């Protein structure tokens, strides 16, 4: 009996994990995130989701202040 309970838990744990992952995916609003530094048209930094007209500098190095590439909102949205 105890083995059956352990096997049931081992089966239900990944199932629960998958349901939580699906629920988080449905709750997302679809706006791409910027993993680096997000700058607006003027050059000011903004946190949060990547908005239209903003540029994402990825990956951004805080020590040197340089980025290896940039991506616009439509490019980031195509990747997600």
C-alpha positions as CSV (number, residue, x, y, z in Angstrom):
1,X,0.0,0.0,0.0
2,X,2.8,2.4,0.9
3,X,4.5,1.8,-2.5
4,X,1.3,2.6,-4.3
5,X,1.0,5.9,-2.5
6,X,4.6,6.8,-3.4
7,X,4.1,5.9,-7.0
8,X,0.9,8.0,-7.1
9,X,2.8,11.0,-5.7
10,X,5.6,10.5,-8.2
11,X,3.0,10.5,-11.0
12,X,1.0,13.5,-9.7
13,X,3.9,15.7,-9.0
14,X,5.0,16.3,-12.7
15,X,1.3,16.5,-13.6
16,X,0.8,19.3,-11.1
17,X,4.0,21.0,-12.3
18,X,2.7,21.0,-15.9
19,X,-0.7,22.4,-14.9
20,X,1.0,25.2,-13.0
21,X,3.2,26.0,-16.0
22,X,0.2,26.0,-18.3
23,X,-1.6,28.3,-15.9
24,X,1.3,30.7,-15.8
25,X,1.5,30.7,-19.6
26,X,-2.2,31.6,-19.9
27,X,-1.8,34.4,-17.4
28,X,1.0,36.1,-19.4
29,X,-0.2,39.1,-21.5
30,X,2.0,38.3,-24.5
31,X,4.3,41.3,-24.2
32,X,7.9,40.3,-24.6
33,X,10.4,40.9,-21.8
34,X,13.8,42.5,-22.2
35,X,16.5,40.4,-20.4
36,X,19.0,43.3,-20.7
37,X,18.7,47.1,-20.6
38,X,15.5,48.7,-22.1
39,X,15.8,52.2,-23.5
40,X,13.0,54.4,-24.9
41,X,13.3,56.7,-27.9
42,X,15.1,59.4,-25.9
43,X,17.6,57.0,-24.3
44,X,16.1,56.7,-20.8
45,X,16.1,53.4,-19.1
46,X,12.7,51.7,-18.3
47,X,12.0,48.5,-16.4
48,X,9.4,45.9,-17.2
49,X,7.9,44.7,-20.4
50,X,9.2,45.8,-23.8
51,X,6.9,48.5,-25.1
52,X,6.5,49.7,-28.7
53,X,9.3,52.1,-29.8
54,X,11.7,50.9,-27.1
55,X,15.0,49.1,-27.8
56,X,16.3,46.2,-25.8
57,X,20.1,45.9,-25.4
58,X,21.0,42.3,-24.8
59,X,22.9,41.0,-23.0
60,X,23.8,44.2,-21.2
61,X,27.1,44.3,-19.1
62,X,26.7,46.6,-16.1
63,X,30.5,46.7,-15.6
64,X,31.5,47.9,-19.0
65,X,28.2,49.5,-20.0
66,X,28.2,47.8,-23.3
67,X,25.7,45.4,-25.0
68,X,26.4,42.7,-27.6
69,X,23.2,43.4,-29.6
70,X,19.9,45.2,-29.7
71,X,16.4,44.0,-30.5
72,X,13.2,45.9,-31.1
73,X,9.8,44.9,-29.8
74,X,8.7,43.2,-33.0
75,X,11.9,41.2,-33.1
76,X,11.6,40.1,-29.4
77,X,7.9,39.3,-30.0
78,X,8.8,37.0,-32.9
79,X,11.2,35.1,-30.6
80,X,8.7,34.4,-27.8
